[in-house]
Amino acid sequence: MMNSPIYDDLWPGTRFLPASAGFPLGTDSVLLADFARGSGRIRRVADLGCGAGVLTVLLLQKFPASTAFGIEIQPEAAEACRENLALNALSDRAEIRCGDLREKADLAEAGSFDLVVSNPPYFAAGRGYAAPEERRAAARDERFCTLGDVCRAAAWLCRWGGSFAVVHRPERLSELRCAMTASGVEPKRLRFVAPRAERAPSLVLVEGRRGGNPDLTIEPPLVLQDDTGADSKEIQRIYHMETQP
């Protein structure tokens, strides 16, 4: 008798391919799924560079009346995304396409999404550590798409008044804001993420609106651990730890 596969759980009711399959469950995607709000009713969601689908799955659960479209350039990651959707009984609510987000022919109809999200590569090509393994390197640095490419694709897909939510590194915040504004998506909400209250931020969450006015709300920082090193109350909420045995 064959052993049953062991899956990774984020919280009760979700499961994903094990991290040993090469697609670990990223905290960044979980935080972005919690942060993304959109405006109005969310019927259609697009995930740019959807990877193994953690963000796609979480958003479909967050917005139960929505459908999702994901585009991913790496075939293995796109297939893992489809399997993770199937594991969570969400296949009939999502379309995952293996393609290049820089090519409009690979994307859906312009202006057809209420919410677009992305957890893109954080480092410009040639900057920072270059992972030796191609799969990890493609997720880490901008060898397949730049920050500007992601923002232009998001603007193409967003309806007028729709939202684009993204997670990135604080040191590239100026580039991110400029790229969003240049594409026609005005940053509206910003939240820094810090490991501890006394530490500098390690991530930044930004949500913009297609055709929005240039005013920005900076929300209180999200702190991952309290002063004892334990998970903060907000992280416990985001990961549904209070519902776990």
C-alpha positions as CSV (number, residue, x, y, z in Angstrom):
1,M,0.0,0.0,0.0
2,M,1.4,3.4,-1.0
3,N,1.9,6.1,1.6
4,S,-0.5,9.1,1.3
5,P,1.3,12.3,0.2
6,I,2.2,14.8,2.9
7,Y,1.0,18.3,2.2
8,D,1.9,21.7,3.7
9,D,-0.9,23.4,5.6
10,L,-1.2,27.2,6.0
11,W,-4.3,26.9,8.2
12,P,-7.2,24.5,8.5
13,G,-9.0,24.0,5.2
14,T,-6.0,24.7,2.9
15,R,-3.2,22.5,1.7
16,F,-0.4,22.8,-0.7
17,L,2.4,20.8,-2.4
18,P,5.2,20.1,0.1
19,A,8.0,22.6,0.1
20,S,10.4,19.8,-0.8
21,A,8.8,19.9,-4.3
22,G,10.7,23.1,-4.9
23,F,8.0,25.6,-4.3
24,P,8.0,26.7,-0.6
25,L,5.1,28.5,0.9
26,G,6.2,32.2,0.9
27,T,5.2,34.4,3.8
28,D,5.2,37.3,1.3
29,S,2.3,35.9,-0.6
30,V,0.3,35.2,2.5
31,L,0.8,38.8,3.7
32,L,-0.2,40.2,0.3
33,A,-3.3,38.1,0.2
34,D,-4.3,39.5,3.6
35,F,-3.4,43.1,2.6
36,A,-5.1,43.2,-0.8
37,R,-8.5,44.8,-0.6
38,G,-9.6,46.1,-3.9
39,S,-12.5,48.5,-4.4
40,G,-16.1,47.5,-4.9
41,R,-17.1,43.9,-5.5
42,I,-14.3,41.6,-6.5
43,R,-15.4,39.3,-9.3
44,R,-12.2,38.7,-11.2
45,V,-8.7,38.5,-9.9
46,A,-5.4,38.2,-11.9
47,D,-2.1,37.0,-10.4
48,L,0.9,38.1,-12.4
49,G,3.8,35.5,-12.0
50,C,1.5,33.2,-10.0
51,G,4.3,30.7,-9.2
52,A,2.9,27.7,-7.4
53,G,-0.4,29.4,-6.7
54,V,-0.3,30.2,-3.0
55,L,-1.6,33.8,-3.6
56,T,-4.1,32.6,-6.1
57,V,-5.6,30.0,-3.8
58,L,-5.7,32.4,-0.8
59,L,-7.5,35.2,-2.8
60,L,-10.1,32.8,-4.2
61,Q,-10.8,31.8,-0.6
62,K,-10.9,35.4,0.6
63,F,-13.2,36.5,-2.2
64,P,-15.5,33.4,-2.5
65,A,-17.6,34.9,-5.4
66,S,-14.5,35.6,-7.6
67,T,-12.7,33.7,-10.3
68,A,-9.0,34.0,-11.0
69,F,-6.5,34.2,-13.9
70,G,-2.8,33.4,-13.4
71,I,0.1,33.8,-15.7
72,E,3.4,32.1,-15.0
73,I,6.5,31.8,-17.3
74,Q,7.9,28.6,-15.8
75,P,6.0,25.5,-16.9
76,E,6.8,23.5,-13.7
77,A,5.5,26.3,-11.5
78,A,2.3,26.7,-13.6
79,E,1.6,23.0,-13.2
80,A,2.2,23.2,-9.5
81,C,-0.3,26.1,-9.3
82,R,-2.9,23.9,-11.1
83,E,-2.3,21.1,-8.7
84,N,-2.6,23.4,-5.6
85,L,-5.8,24.7,-7.0
86,A,-7.1,21.1,-7.4
87,L,-6.0,20.2,-3.9
88,N,-8.2,23.0,-2.6
89,A,-11.2,22.2,-4.9
90,L,-10.7,25.5,-6.8
91,S,-9.8,24.3,-10.3
92,D,-13.2,25.3,-11.7
93,R,-12.7,28.9,-10.6
94,A,-9.3,29.6,-12.1
95,E,-7.4,29.6,-15.4
96,I,-3.6,29.3,-15.2
97,R,-1.7,30.1,-18.4
98,C,2.0,29.4,-19.0
99,G,3.2,32.5,-20.8
100,D,5.1,35.8,-20.6
101,L,3.3,38.7,-18.9
102,R,5.2,41.1,-21.2
103,E,3.3,39.9,-24.2
104,K,-0.3,41.2,-24.3
105,A,-1.3,38.2,-26.4
106,D,-0.6,36.0,-23.3
107,L,-2.9,38.1,-21.2
108,A,-6.6,38.4,-20.9
109,E,-8.7,41.2,-22.3
110,A,-7.7,44.7,-21.3
111,G,-9.5,46.2,-18.3
112,S,-11.3,42.9,-17.4
113,F,-10.1,42.5,-13.8
114,D,-11.2,44.1,-10.5
115,L,-8.0,43.2,-8.7
116,V,-4.5,42.4,-10.0
117,V,-1.8,41.1,-7.6
118,S,1.8,40.2,-7.9
119,N,4.7,38.9,-5.8
120,P,7.4,39.7,-8.4
121,P,11.1,39.2,-8.4
122,Y,12.7,41.6,-5.9
123,F,16.1,42.2,-7.5
124,A,17.1,43.9,-10.7
125,A,19.2,41.7,-13.0
126,G,22.8,41.7,-11.9
127,R,22.1,43.1,-8.5
128,G,22.1,41.0,-5.3
129,Y,22.7,37.3,-4.8
130,A,22.2,35.2,-8.0
131,A,20.7,31.8,-7.0
132,P,22.5,29.0,-8.8
133,E,19.3,27.0,-9.5
134,E,17.3,28.4,-12.4
135,R,13.9,28.0,-10.8
136,R,14.9,30.0,-7.7
137,A,16.9,32.5,-9.7
138,A,13.8,33.3,-12.0
139,A,11.7,33.9,-8.9
140,R,14.4,36.1,-7.3
141,D,15.7,38.4,-10.0
142,E,14.3,40.2,-13.0
143,R,15.6,38.0,-15.7
144,F,12.2,37.5,-17.3
145,C,10.4,40.8,-16.4
146,T,11.2,44.1,-14.8
147,L,9.3,46.1,-12.2
148,G,8.0,48.3,-15.0
149,D,6.9,45.3,-17.0
150,V,4.8,44.0,-14.0
151,C,3.2,47.4,-13.5
152,R,2.3,47.8,-17.2
153,A,0.8,44.4,-17.3
154,A,-1.2,45.2,-14.2
155,A,-2.5,48.4,-15.7
156,W,-3.5,46.6,-18.9
157,L,-5.6,44.1,-16.9
158,C,-7.1,46.4,-14.3
159,R,-10.5,48.0,-15.0
160,W,-10.8,51.7,-14.5
161,G,-11.1,52.1,-10.7
162,G,-9.7,48.6,-10.2
163,S,-6.8,47.8,-7.9
164,F,-3.3,46.5,-8.2
165,A,-1.6,45.1,-5.0
166,V,2.0,44.2,-4.8
167,V,4.7,43.2,-2.3
168,H,8.3,44.3,-2.7
169,R,11.5,45.4,-0.9
170,P,11.5,48.7,0.8
171,E,14.7,49.8,-0.9
172,R,12.9,49.7,-4.2
173,L,9.9,51.6,-3.0
174,S,10.7,54.8,-5.0
175,E,11.0,52.7,-8.2
176,L,7.8,50.9,-7.4
177,R,5.8,54.0,-6.9
178,C,7.2,55.7,-10.0
179,A,6.5,52.5,-12.1
180,M,2.9,52.3,-10.8
181,T,2.2,56.0,-11.5
182,A,3.8,55.8,-14.9
183,S,1.6,52.9,-15.9
184,G,-1.6,54.7,-14.8
185,V,-2.0,53.0,-11.4
186,E,-1.8,55.5,-8.5
187,P,-0.5,54.1,-5.2
188,K,-3.3,54.6,-2.6
189,R,-2.3,52.4,0.4
190,L,1.1,51.5,1.8
191,R,2.2,49.3,4.7
192,F,5.7,48.3,5.8
193,V,6.4,44.9,7.3
194,A,9.1,44.6,10.0
195,P,10.4,41.5,11.7
196,R,10.3,43.2,15.1
197,A,9.1,46.6,16.3
198,E,12.6,47.9,16.7
199,R,13.9,46.6,13.3
200,A,13.9,48.3,10.0
201,P,11.2,47.1,7.5
202,S,12.0,44.1,5.3
203,L,9.0,44.3,3.0
204,V,6.5,46.8,1.8
205,L,2.9,46.2,0.7
206,V,1.4,48.7,-1.8
207,E,-2.1,48.9,-3.3
208,G,-2.9,51.3,-6.1
209,R,-6.0,52.2,-8.1
210,R,-6.2,52.5,-11.9
211,G,-7.0,56.1,-12.6
212,G,-6.8,57.0,-8.9
213,N,-6.0,60.5,-7.4
214,P,-2.5,61.0,-6.1
215,D,-3.1,60.7,-2.4
216,L,-1.5,57.9,-0.3
217,T,-2.5,56.4,3.0
218,I,0.3,55.0,5.1
219,E,-1.0,52.3,7.4
220,P,0.5,51.2,10.7
221,P,3.4,48.8,10.2
222,L,2.8,45.0,10.3
223,V,5.2,43.5,12.9
224,L,5.9,39.8,12.6
225,Q,7.1,39.1,16.1
226,D,6.5,40.6,19.5
227,D,9.4,41.6,21.9
228,T,9.6,38.0,23.2
229,G,10.2,36.6,19.7
230,A,6.7,35.0,19.5
231,D,4.4,35.5,16.6
232,S,2.5,38.8,16.9
233,K,-1.2,38.9,17.4
234,E,-1.7,40.1,13.8
235,I,0.4,37.2,12.4
236,Q,-1.6,34.8,14.5
237,R,-4.8,36.3,12.9
238,I,-3.4,36.2,9.4
239,Y,-2.3,32.5,9.8
240,H,-5.5,31.6,11.6
241,M,-3.4,30.3,14.5
242,E,-6.2,30.9,17.0
243,T,-8.4,28.3,15.2
244,Q,-5.7,25.6,15.1
245,P,-5.4,23.0,17.9
